[in-house]
């Protein structure tokens, strides 16, 4: 059974930094591309960053230059370093593995973790 546990969120002032972690168990982590998503109140979940099995990365335009995704296959963990945070980054952050079919994302794991809350406010 796959378990996904996100952590590292919190309350931070604008301009601050946070490092999110997502630990995955029950699978061979290294063979999966991994994605970070976020969902703000009243909004749809959106893809923030992705990392391939070989370390290739991709980012949403809104976070380019501020967020960095990385992975440690030995620890079965994917990270999201978030710098220069803005109030609009406030959301619950989730990680998963899967693919898009059109605009629909289908999780390879079949479920989502509980997410970790990031609040950017002065």
C-alpha positions in Angstrom: 0.0 0.0 0.0 1.4 3.4 -1.0 1.7 6.0 1.6 2.4 9.7 0.9 3.3 12.1 3.7 3.9 15.7 3.1 5.5 18.0 5.7 7.3 21.2 6.2 4.5 23.7 5.8 3.8 26.6 8.1 3.3 30.3 8.5 5.9 32.5 6.9 6.1 36.2 6.1 6.2 37.5 2.5 9.8 37.1 1.2 10.5 34.1 3.5 11.4 30.5 2.6 10.1 27.1 3.4 11.2 23.6 2.4 8.5 21.0 1.9 9.2 17.3 2.0 7.1 14.4 0.6 8.0 10.9 1.8 6.7 8.0 -0.2 6.6 4.4 0.9 5.3 1.2 -0.4 6.6 1.6 -4.0 9.9 1.7 -5.9 10.2 5.5 -5.6 13.0 5.9 -8.1 11.0 4.8 -11.1 8.4 7.5 -10.8 8.3 11.1 -12.0 7.0 13.2 -9.1 4.8 16.2 -9.0 4.0 18.9 -6.5 0.6 20.5 -6.6 -1.2 23.1 -4.5 -4.8 24.0 -3.8 -5.8 27.4 -2.5 -9.2 27.9 -0.9 -11.9 28.1 -3.5 -9.6 27.2 -6.3 -8.7 24.1 -8.3 -5.6 22.1 -7.5 -2.8 23.3 -9.8 0.5 21.7 -10.8 3.5 23.6 -9.3 6.6 21.6 -10.2 7.6 18.3 -11.6 10.8 16.2 -11.6 11.5 13.2 -13.7 13.3 10.0 -12.7 16.5 11.5 -14.2 16.2 14.8 -12.5 14.7 16.9 -15.2 12.5 19.6 -13.8 9.6 21.8 -14.9 7.8 24.6 -13.1 4.6 26.6 -13.3 5.3 30.2 -14.6 4.1 31.6 -11.3 6.9 29.9 -9.3 9.8 29.9 -11.8 12.9 31.3 -10.3 11.5 31.0 -6.7 10.8 27.3 -6.2 13.1 24.4 -6.7 12.1 20.7 -6.8 14.5 18.0 -6.0 14.5 14.3 -5.0 16.5 11.9 -2.9 15.8 8.4 -4.2 17.7 6.8 -1.3 15.2 8.4 1.1 12.2 8.0 -1.3 11.5 11.7 -0.8 10.8 14.6 -3.0 11.4 18.2 -1.9 10.1 21.6 -2.8 12.3 24.5 -1.8 10.3 27.7 -1.8 12.0 31.1 -1.7 10.7 34.6 -1.9 7.2 33.5 -0.9 4.2 35.6 -1.7 0.7 35.7 -0.2 -0.6 34.1 -3.4 1.5 31.0 -2.6 -0.8 30.3 0.3 -2.3 26.9 -0.3 -2.3 23.3 0.8 0.6 21.6 -1.0 0.5 17.9 -2.2 2.8 15.6 -4.0 1.9 12.7 -6.2 2.9 10.7 -9.2 0.7 10.3 -12.3 -0.1 11.8 -15.6 -2.5 14.2 -17.2 -5.2 13.0 -19.6 -6.2 16.3 -21.1 -6.9 18.5 -18.1 -7.5 15.5 -15.7 -4.7 14.2 -13.6 -4.7 10.5 -12.8 -2.7 9.5 -9.8 -0.5 6.4 -10.2 -0.7 5.9 -6.5 -4.5 6.0 -6.6 -4.8 8.5 -3.7 -3.5 11.8 -2.3 -1.8 12.5 1.0 -3.1 14.9 3.6 -1.0 17.8 2.2 0.8 20.4 4.1 -0.5 23.9 4.7 1.6 26.9 3.6 0.4 30.3 4.7 2.2 33.4 3.6 1.1 36.4 5.6 2.5 39.4 7.5 
